[in-house]
């Protein structure tokens, strides 16, 4: 079993900087999502797909 370490320390940052960091985080997450989509499209075009029956797919959940 792994331990999760948490810190009770906090920092205070100005509201404007917080908003900027929050927007930056959202932008990076969007870019990661778009890159994954682009990679998926490339794999589909290249025929790099895995075919699985519906029953097997449901079993894996």
N, CA, C and O atoms as a GROMACS GRO file, in nm:
protein
  244
    1UNK      N    1   0.084  -0.117   0.000
    1UNK     CA    2   0.000   0.000   0.000
    1UNK      C    3   0.089   0.124   0.000
    1UNK      O    4   0.182   0.134   0.080
    2UNK      N    5   0.060   0.218  -0.088
    2UNK     CA    6   0.143   0.338  -0.096
    2UNK      C    7   0.087   0.448  -0.008
    2UNK      O    8  -0.034   0.458   0.013
    3UNK      N    9   0.176   0.529   0.040
    3UNK     CA   10   0.135   0.642   0.124
    3UNK      C   11   0.123   0.766   0.039
    3UNK      O   12   0.202   0.789  -0.053
    4UNK      N   13   0.025   0.846   0.070
    4UNK     CA   14   0.008   0.973   0.002
    4UNK      C   15   0.053   1.081   0.098
    4UNK      O   16   0.002   1.094   0.209
    5UNK      N   17   0.149   1.158   0.053
    5UNK     CA   18   0.200   1.267   0.136
    5UNK      C   19   0.129   1.396   0.101
    5UNK      O   20   0.122   1.434  -0.016
    6UNK      N   21   0.078   1.461   0.201
    6UNK     CA   22   0.015   1.590   0.178
    6UNK      C   23   0.080   1.693   0.268
    6UNK      O   24   0.138   1.660   0.372
    7UNK      N   25   0.070   1.815   0.226
    7UNK     CA   26   0.129   1.923   0.302
    7UNK      C   27   0.018   2.015   0.351
    7UNK      O   28  -0.080   2.038   0.281
    8UNK      N   29   0.035   2.065   0.470
    8UNK     CA   30  -0.063   2.157   0.524
    8UNK      C   31  -0.017   2.302   0.507
    8UNK      O   32  -0.078   2.394   0.562
    9UNK      N   33   0.088   2.320   0.432
    9UNK     CA   34   0.140   2.454   0.408
    9UNK      C   35   0.059   2.523   0.300
    9UNK      O   36   0.016   2.458   0.204
   10UNK      N   37   0.039   2.649   0.314
   10UNK     CA   38  -0.032   2.726   0.212
   10UNK      C   39   0.051   2.850   0.179
   10UNK      O   40   0.136   2.894   0.256
   11UNK      N   41   0.023   2.904   0.063
   11UNK     CA   42   0.088   3.028   0.023
   11UNK      C   43  -0.021   3.126  -0.017
   11UNK      O   44  -0.128   3.087  -0.063
   12UNK      N   45   0.008   3.250  -0.001
   12UNK     CA   46  -0.085   3.355  -0.043
   12UNK      C   47  -0.030   3.420  -0.169
   12UNK      O   48   0.086   3.462  -0.174
   13UNK      N   49  -0.115   3.426  -0.271
   13UNK     CA   50  -0.076   3.494  -0.393
   13UNK      C   51  -0.185   3.594  -0.428
   13UNK      O   52  -0.302   3.574  -0.396
   14UNK      N   53  -0.147   3.700  -0.494
   14UNK     CA   54  -0.247   3.800  -0.533
   14UNK      C   55  -0.353   3.740  -0.626
   14UNK      O   56  -0.324   3.647  -0.701
   15UNK      N   57  -0.472   3.793  -0.620
   15UNK     CA   58  -0.584   3.740  -0.697
   15UNK      C   59  -0.558   3.741  -0.847
   15UNK      O   60  -0.595   3.646  -0.916
   16UNK      N   61  -0.496   3.847  -0.898
   16UNK     CA   62  -0.468   3.854  -1.042
   16UNK      C   63  -0.375   3.741  -1.086
   16UNK      O   64  -0.397   3.679  -1.190
   17UNK      N   65  -0.271   3.716  -1.007
   17UNK     CA   66  -0.178   3.608  -1.040
   17UNK      C   67  -0.248   3.473  -1.032
   17UNK      O   68  -0.221   3.384  -1.112
   18UNK      N   69  -0.337   3.458  -0.934
   18UNK     CA   70  -0.412   3.333  -0.921
   18UNK      C   71  -0.497   3.309  -1.046
   18UNK      O   72  -0.499   3.199  -1.100
   19UNK      N   73  -0.566   3.412  -1.090
   19UNK     CA   74  -0.649   3.399  -1.211
   19UNK      C   75  -0.564   3.363  -1.332
   19UNK      O   76  -0.603   3.280  -1.414
   20UNK      N   77  -0.446   3.426  -1.342
   20UNK     CA   78  -0.356   3.396  -1.453
   20UNK      C   79  -0.308   3.251  -1.448
   20UNK      O   80  -0.309   3.183  -1.550
   21UNK      N   81  -0.268   3.203  -1.331
   21UNK     CA   82  -0.223   3.065  -1.317
   21UNK      C   83  -0.336   2.968  -1.347
   21UNK      O   84  -0.314   2.864  -1.410
   22UNK      N   85  -0.455   3.000  -1.304
   22UNK     CA   86  -0.571   2.914  -1.329
   22UNK      C   87  -0.599   2.905  -1.479
   22UNK      O   88  -0.626   2.796  -1.531
   23UNK      N   89  -0.594   3.018  -1.547
   23UNK     CA   90  -0.617   3.020  -1.693
   23UNK      C   91  -0.505   2.946  -1.766
   23UNK      O   92  -0.531   2.875  -1.863
   24UNK      N   93  -0.384   2.964  -1.721
   24UNK     CA   94  -0.270   2.893  -1.780
   24UNK      C   95  -0.286   2.742  -1.765
   24UNK      O   96  -0.261   2.667  -1.859
   25UNK      N   97  -0.328   2.698  -1.649
   25UNK     CA   98  -0.352   2.555  -1.626
   25UNK      C   99  -0.458   2.503  -1.721
   25UNK      O  100  -0.440   2.396  -1.781
   26UNK      N  101  -0.568   2.576  -1.737
   26UNK     CA  102  -0.674   2.532  -1.828
   26UNK      C  103  -0.625   2.526  -1.972
   26UNK      O  104  -0.660   2.435  -2.047
   27UNK      N  105  -0.543   2.623  -2.011
   27UNK     CA  106  -0.489   2.627  -2.147
   27UNK      C  107  -0.399   2.506  -2.173
   27UNK      O  108  -0.408   2.444  -2.278
   28UNK      N  109  -0.313   2.474  -2.078
   28UNK     CA  110  -0.224   2.359  -2.093
   28UNK      C  111  -0.305   2.231  -2.102
   28UNK      O  112  -0.274   2.144  -2.184
   29UNK      N  113  -0.408   2.217  -2.020
   29UNK     CA  114  -0.494   2.098  -2.026
   29UNK      C  115  -0.561   2.087  -2.163
   29UNK      O  116  -0.571   1.977  -2.218
   30UNK      N  117  -0.608   2.198  -2.217
   30UNK     CA  118  -0.670   2.197  -2.351
   30UNK      C  119  -0.569   2.154  -2.457
   30UNK      O  120  -0.601   2.076  -2.546
   31UNK      N  121  -0.446   2.206  -2.447
   31UNK     CA  122  -0.343   2.171  -2.544
   31UNK      C  123  -0.310   2.022  -2.536
   31UNK      O  124  -0.292   1.958  -2.639
   32UNK      N  125  -0.303   1.967  -2.415
   32UNK     CA  126  -0.277   1.824  -2.400
   32UNK      C  127  -0.389   1.744  -2.465
   32UNK      O  128  -0.363   1.644  -2.533
   33UNK      N  129  -0.512   1.786  -2.445
   33UNK     CA  130  -0.627   1.718  -2.503
   33UNK      C  131  -0.621   1.723  -2.656
   33UNK      O  132  -0.644   1.622  -2.723
   34UNK      N  133  -0.590   1.840  -2.710
   34UNK     CA  134  -0.582   1.854  -2.855
   34UNK      C  135  -0.470   1.770  -2.913
   34UNK      O  136  -0.486   1.712  -3.021
   35UNK      N  137  -0.357   1.761  -2.844
   35UNK     CA  138  -0.247   1.677  -2.892
   35UNK      C  139  -0.286   1.530  -2.892
   35UNK      O  140  -0.251   1.456  -2.984
   36UNK      N  141  -0.360   1.487  -2.789
   36UNK     CA  142  -0.407   1.348  -2.786
   36UNK      C  143  -0.504   1.320  -2.900
   36UNK      O  144  -0.500   1.214  -2.961
   37UNK      N  145  -0.591   1.417  -2.929
   37UNK     CA  146  -0.683   1.402  -3.041
   37UNK      C  147  -0.607   1.390  -3.173
   37UNK      O  148  -0.637   1.304  -3.256
   38UNK      N  149  -0.508   1.477  -3.190
   38UNK     CA  150  -0.428   1.475  -3.313
   38UNK      C  151  -0.356   1.340  -3.328
   38UNK      O  152  -0.352   1.284  -3.438
   39UNK      N  153  -0.301   1.291  -3.220
   39UNK     CA  154  -0.232   1.161  -3.223
   39UNK      C  155  -0.330   1.049  -3.256
   39UNK      O  156  -0.297   0.958  -3.332
   40UNK      N  157  -0.448   1.057  -3.200
   40UNK     CA  158  -0.551   0.956  -3.229
   40UNK      C  159  -0.590   0.958  -3.376
   40UNK      O  160  -0.607   0.853  -3.438
   41UNK      N  161  -0.606   1.077  -3.431
   41UNK     CA  162  -0.641   1.089  -3.573
   41UNK      C  163  -0.532   1.031  -3.661
   41UNK      O  164  -0.561   0.963  -3.760
   42UNK      N  165  -0.405   1.056  -3.627
   42UNK     CA  166  -0.293   1.000  -3.703
   42UNK      C  167  -0.296   0.847  -3.699
   42UNK      O  168  -0.276   0.781  -3.800
   43UNK      N  169  -0.322   0.792  -3.579
   43UNK     CA  170  -0.326   0.647  -3.565
   43UNK      C  171  -0.441   0.587  -3.645
   43UNK      O  172  -0.426   0.481  -3.705
   44UNK      N  173  -0.556   0.654  -3.646
   44UNK     CA  174  -0.669   0.605  -3.724
   44UNK      C  175  -0.638   0.606  -3.873
   44UNK      O  176  -0.667   0.509  -3.944
   45UNK      N  177  -0.578   0.714  -3.920
   45UNK     CA  178  -0.543   0.724  -4.062
   45UNK      C  179  -0.439   0.619  -4.101
   45UNK      O  180  -0.440   0.567  -4.213
   46UNK      N  181  -0.348   0.588  -4.009
   46UNK     CA  182  -0.243   0.490  -4.036
   46UNK      C  183  -0.292   0.347  -4.017
   46UNK      O  184  -0.219   0.252  -4.041
   47UNK      N  185  -0.416   0.333  -3.974
   47UNK     CA  186  -0.471   0.199  -3.953
   47UNK      C  187  -0.427   0.133  -3.824
   47UNK      O  188  -0.444   0.012  -3.806
   48UNK      N  189  -0.370   0.211  -3.735
   48UNK     CA  190  -0.326   0.156  -3.607
   48UNK      C  191  -0.444   0.156  -3.509
   48UNK      O  192  -0.454   0.241  -3.420
   49UNK      N  193  -0.531   0.060  -3.529
   49UNK     CA  194  -0.648   0.049  -3.443
   49UNK      C  195  -0.658  -0.093  -3.389
   49UNK      O  196  -0.610  -0.188  -3.450
   50UNK      N  197  -0.722  -0.105  -3.276
   50UNK     CA  198  -0.742  -0.236  -3.216
   50UNK      C  199  -0.892  -0.263  -3.219
   50UNK      O  200  -0.972  -0.183  -3.170
   51UNK      N  201  -0.928  -0.376  -3.277
   51UNK     CA  202  -1.069  -0.413  -3.285
   51UNK      C  203  -1.101  -0.510  -3.173
   51UNK      O  204  -1.033  -0.610  -3.153
   52UNK      N  205  -1.208  -0.477  -3.100
   52UNK     CA  206  -1.251  -0.558  -2.988
   52UNK      C  207  -1.402  -0.573  -2.996
   52UNK      O  208  -1.473  -0.479  -3.030
   53UNK      N  209  -1.450  -0.692  -2.967
   53UNK     CA  210  -1.594  -0.712  -2.968
   53UNK      C  211  -1.659  -0.635  -2.854
   53UNK      O  212  -1.595  -0.606  -2.752
   54UNK      N  213  -1.784  -0.602  -2.872
   54UNK     CA  214  -1.857  -0.527  -2.770
   54UNK      C  215  -1.859  -0.604  -2.638
   54UNK      O  216  -1.840  -0.546  -2.531
   55UNK      N  217  -1.881  -0.735  -2.645
   55UNK     CA  218  -1.886  -0.816  -2.523
   55UNK      C  219  -1.755  -0.812  -2.447
   55UNK      O  220  -1.754  -0.799  -2.324
   56UNK      N  221  -1.644  -0.821  -2.519
   56UNK     CA  222  -1.512  -0.816  -2.455
   56UNK      C  223  -1.485  -0.678  -2.395
   56UNK      O  224  -1.425  -0.665  -2.288
   57UNK      N  225  -1.529  -0.575  -2.466
   57UNK     CA  226  -1.512  -0.439  -2.416
   57UNK      C  227  -1.587  -0.421  -2.284
   57UNK      O  228  -1.535  -0.363  -2.189
   58UNK      N  229  -1.710  -0.471  -2.280
   58UNK     CA  230  -1.791  -0.458  -2.158
   58UNK      C  231  -1.729  -0.540  -2.044
   58UNK      O  232  -1.731  -0.496  -1.929
   59UNK      N  233  -1.674  -0.656  -2.075
   59UNK     CA  234  -1.610  -0.739  -1.973
   59UNK      C  235  -1.492  -0.666  -1.908
   59UNK      O  236  -1.466  -0.684  -1.789
   60UNK      N  237  -1.422  -0.585  -1.986
   60UNK     CA  238  -1.302  -0.516  -1.935
   60UNK      C  239  -1.335  -0.399  -1.843
   60UNK      O  240  -1.246  -0.345  -1.777
   61UNK      N  241  -1.460  -0.360  -1.839
   61UNK     CA  242  -1.497  -0.250  -1.748
   61UNK      C  243  -1.526  -0.308  -1.617
   61UNK      O  244  -1.560  -0.235  -1.524
   0.00000   0.00000   0.00000
